[in-house]
Structure formats: structure tokens, C-alpha cells
């Protein structure tokens, strides 16, 4: 996947972001096109408020409860709470997963047609499900659907990345994130990727790697 046009635009639009791009290097962003929509959303729910390693372990155990390790709505409904607790899911997340599965199974949430909707309509649809907020919906837009112009204004990493790039004394508010990022449109997904990676690169440098 080529991001040449996006990077060219971002460099011209924002010299400070251009410096971030230079520091990070080539863009390797690629959405998980192989992953079913339902799988992507269940994975996001499982990963909420957990470290990557712990979340991966729990998710892999959860996925193993399904044929081909692929969660599907009607089979999730049939799982008992005991089965889901046994793989490490909290009672709260079990409730979120059940609400998602039930609404998908009844057709209330048109899971397989989400990619036909606009970004705003997808966010509205997903945030109507228990346990799914704006941030989770934005991650789905970016990392599953590959939508090009998403800026997660509530994301702490994005806020920290902007604070560092712009040498701000305080973390920018979500409103300020959107103001700063307005010039990056219509390529704010790639800008966000670079901001996240800039934090990773800084951490690696601190560790001497």
C-alpha cells in the first residue's frame, strides 16, 4: 500500500509534522483487511484497558472457543458466562460482547454492511453498542476499514505526539487536537500513525535500542 500522496500532502501542510515523518521514516500502516468486522470489534472490546500482552493472551483463549478461532455472533450467544470467565474475560466485558452478538444476530447492527456507511454513521452505529465508545469506533475505521481521514482526538498517544511535535507545555485538549489536525485532512489517519510511531521511536531511543 502506497502512502506517497498522503505523506507529500502532510509535509507541505505542516512543517512540524514533516519533522516527525523524517524522524520515523517510511510508513508501514496497513489495515487488517483479512479480518471479519465482527472479529475486529470483539477484539477491540477484549483489548480495552489491558496491556497488549495480557489482552492478546485473553483474546487468543477467547477465540479458541470458536471454530477456526473466528468469533461469530450466534455462537458467542451460545457460550456460557462460565466459559467466557474461564478465558479471563471480566463480567463487564462479557456483557459488552453479549450485547454486540445479540444486536448483530437480530440484524439491529448491520455488521457486514458497515463498510458501506460514512465514517460518522459507522461511529453512530458502533457507539450504540454497550462498551463501544468513540475511540473504539475510530480504531475500527482506521485499522479494519483503512479509512484515510480519521483523527482520534481522545487518544492520549495522539495528544502526547502533538504536544511533543509542537513543543506544547500541556497536553492539547481534544478540541485543540482537531484544530491542529485540520490542516492534515484528508490524510489524518496517516498523520495519526506517524504521531503514534514518534512516541515508539522516542521510547526505543531512551532504551538505547
C-alpha positions in Angstrom: 0.0 0.0 0.0 1.5 3.3 -1.1 1.1 6.4 1.1 3.2 8.7 -1.1 0.3 11.1 -1.8 -0.6 11.4 1.9 2.9 12.0 3.0 3.5 14.6 0.3 0.4 16.5 1.5 1.3 16.2 5.1 4.9 17.5 4.6 3.6 20.6 2.7 0.7 21.2 5.1 2.7 21.1 8.4 6.5 21.5 8.8 6.3 20.2 12.3 4.7 17.0 11.2 7.2 16.8 8.4 10.0 16.6 11.0 8.1 13.8 12.7 7.8 12.0 9.3 11.6 12.4 8.8 12.3 11.0 12.3 10.0 8.0 12.0 10.8 7.0 8.4 8.7 5.0 5.9 5.1 4.5 6.6 4.1 0.8 7.1 0.4 1.4 8.0 -1.9 -1.3 6.7 -5.4 -2.1 7.7 -6.4 -5.7 8.7 -8.4 -6.3 5.6 -8.4 -10.1 6.2 -10.3 -9.7 9.5 -14.1 -10.0 9.6 -15.9 -7.0 11.0 -17.3 -8.9 13.9 -14.0 -10.3 14.8 -12.4 -6.9 14.7 -14.9 -5.4 17.1 -14.9 -8.3 19.6 -11.1 -8.0 19.6 -11.3 -4.3 20.4 -13.7 -5.0 23.3 -11.3 -7.6 24.7 -8.3 -5.3 24.4 -10.0 -2.4 26.2 -8.0 -1.2 29.3 -5.5 -4.0 29.1 -1.8 -4.2 28.2 -1.1 -5.6 24.8 0.4 -8.9 26.0 -2.4 -9.6 28.6 -5.1 -8.7 26.1 -3.5 -10.9 23.4 -3.5 -13.9 25.7 -7.1 -13.4 26.8 -8.3 -12.8 23.2 -6.5 -15.9 21.9 -8.1 -18.0 24.6 -11.5 -16.5 23.7 -11.1 -17.1 20.0 -10.2 -20.7 20.7 -13.8 -21.2 21.8 -14.9 -20.9 18.2 -14.4 -23.0 15.1 -11.3 -21.8 13.2 -10.7 -19.4 16.1 -13.1 -16.9 14.5 -15.8 -15.4 16.7 -19.2 -15.3 15.2 -22.4 -13.8 16.7 -24.7 -16.8 17.0 -22.0 -19.0 18.6 -21.0 -16.3 21.0 -24.6 -16.1 22.2 -24.5 -19.8 23.0 -21.4 -19.6 25.1 -22.0 -19.6 28.9 -20.7 -16.9 31.2 -18.5 -19.6 32.9 -16.8 -20.4 29.6 -16.0 -16.8 29.0 -14.9 -16.1 32.5 -12.6 -19.1 32.3 -10.6 -17.5 29.5 -10.1 -14.3 31.5 -12.9 -12.1 30.5 -14.5 -9.8 33.1 -18.2 -9.8 33.8 -18.4 -6.3 32.3 -16.8 -7.3 29.0 -18.9 -10.5 28.8 -21.9 -8.1 28.9 -20.5 -6.0 26.2 -19.8 -9.0 24.0 -23.2 -10.4 24.5 -24.9 -7.1 23.6 -22.8 -6.9 20.4 -23.6 -10.5 19.5 -27.3 -10.2 20.2 -27.7 -7.0 18.2 -25.7 -8.4 15.3 -27.7 -11.7 15.3 -31.0 -9.8 15.3 -29.9 -7.5 12.5 -30.1 -4.4 14.6 -26.4 -3.8 13.8 -25.7 -4.4 10.1 -22.2 -5.7 10.8 -21.4 -6.9 7.3 -22.5 -3.6 5.7 -20.7 -1.2 7.9 -18.1 -0.5 5.2 -20.9 0.9 3.1 -21.6 3.6 5.6 -19.9 7.0 6.1 -17.4 7.5 8.9 -19.9 9.4 11.1 -22.7 6.8 10.5 -20.3 4.0 11.5 -19.4 5.8 14.7 -23.1 6.4 15.5 -23.9 2.7 14.9 -21.0 1.3 16.9 -21.3 3.6 19.8 -24.9 2.5 20.2 -23.5 -0.9 21.4 -22.6 -1.3 25.1 -18.9 -0.9 25.8 -18.1 0.7 22.5 -17.2 4.4 22.6 -16.0 6.9 20.0 -12.3 5.8 20.4 -13.1 2.1 19.7 -15.2 3.1 16.7 -12.4 5.2 15.3 -9.9 2.3 15.7 -12.3 0.2 13.7 -12.4 2.9 11.0 -8.6 3.1 10.8 -7.3 -0.4 11.4 -10.0 -2.5 9.9 -11.6 -0.4 7.2 -8.5 1.7 6.4 -10.5 5.0 6.3 -8.0 7.7 5.4 -9.2 10.7 7.3 -9.6 9.7 11.0 -8.1 11.7 13.8 -8.7 10.1 17.3 -8.9 13.3 19.3 -9.5 11.5 22.6 -6.4 9.3 22.2 -3.6 10.0 24.8 -0.9 8.9 22.3 -2.1 11.4 19.7 -2.3 14.2 22.3 1.3 13.4 23.5 2.6 13.2 19.9 1.2 16.6 19.1 2.5 18.0 22.4 6.0 16.8 21.6 5.9 17.8 17.9 4.6 21.3 18.7 6.6 21.7 22.0 3.5 22.5 24.0 3.7 22.8 27.8 0.5 21.0 28.4 -1.3 18.2 26.6 -3.7 19.5 24.0 -7.4 19.1 24.6 -9.4 17.0 22.2 -10.7 20.3 20.7 -7.1 21.5 20.2 -6.1 18.2 18.6 -8.9 18.7 16.0 -7.7 22.3 15.4 -4.1 21.3 14.9 -5.0 18.4 12.8 -7.4 20.2 10.5 -4.6 21.0 8.1 -3.8 17.3 7.7 -7.1 16.5 6.1 -7.9 14.4 4.1 -5.0 12.2 5.3 -5.4 12.4 9.1 -5.1 8.6 9.5 -1.5 8.6 8.3 -0.7 11.7 10.4 -2.1 9.8 13.4 0.1 6.7 12.6 3.2 8.9 12.5 2.3 10.5 15.8 2.0 7.1 17.5 5.2 5.9 15.9 7.0 9.0 17.0 6.3 8.0 20.6 7.5 4.5 20.0 10.7 5.8 18.4 11.4 8.0 21.4 10.9 5.2 23.8 13.3 3.0 21.8 15.9 5.8 21.8 15.6 6.1 25.6 16.3 2.4 26.0 19.3 2.6 23.7 17.8 0.3 21.1 
